[in-house]
Amino acid sequence: LPLATEFLDPLASGYFEDLISWGFIGARTCTSSTHRQLASSLEMPIGFKNSTEGSIENAVHSILAARAPHPYIAVDSHGHLYAKQSCGNYATHIVLRGSNTCPNFDAESVEKAIGKQAKARISSRILIDCSHGNSSKQQERQSQVFYNVLEQIASGNTKIMGMMLESHLESGNQFISEDVSSIKSSVSLTDPCIDWSSTEELIFSAAKWLSSSSDS
């Protein structure tokens, strides 16, 4: 089963990175030198999210930094610090996740992001996050973003590789309280998610839509 995760704490990455097929650097850490160095040493595709204020340039600069080799301090399997040399990671790309004030999944925003990549001589395709700023953290809006991007792909935009969904077994989210008995099973403890049946419906409808588009 392929696993993906956001690399939040670089010091913890050594304990599980060999289990991950696709990694991400979040909107709040995409400008971090430590995370860029980590990305340059990971042997998997890494997506850099645009920053929370919507800056695409930060993600572009992160990609350029991660593609270069870096000497840096890391922790070995015995918990000791040592000097590590990364080789650079060319399997890096942008993730459009919207900002605190506006989304960036629409065709115009995607085209702008592609243009900024091109100026930096980056040709990798773009992944679009249907949650976070693109849905104003309202889980029911994820489907609107999903179908909008799907239409862009069906219309011939080959620079979009796909979409990310925040999904769980049950919809919504909850917060941890002192009363543990009030915590609901299978409901997100972080961001609002769509439920599994909604996720399944989106994936099957996308397969059907893209299949019919290619046939026509």
Salt bridges, closest charged atoms under 4 A:
GLU57 OE2 - LYS116 NZ 3.12
GLU108 OE2 - LYS112 NZ 3.71
ASP129 OD2 - LYS49 NZ 3.24
ASP129 OD2 - HIS132 ND1 2.65
GLU166 OE2 - HIS132 NE2 3.88
ASP191 OD2 - HIS132 NE2 3.05
ASP191 OD1 - LYS137 NZ 3.45
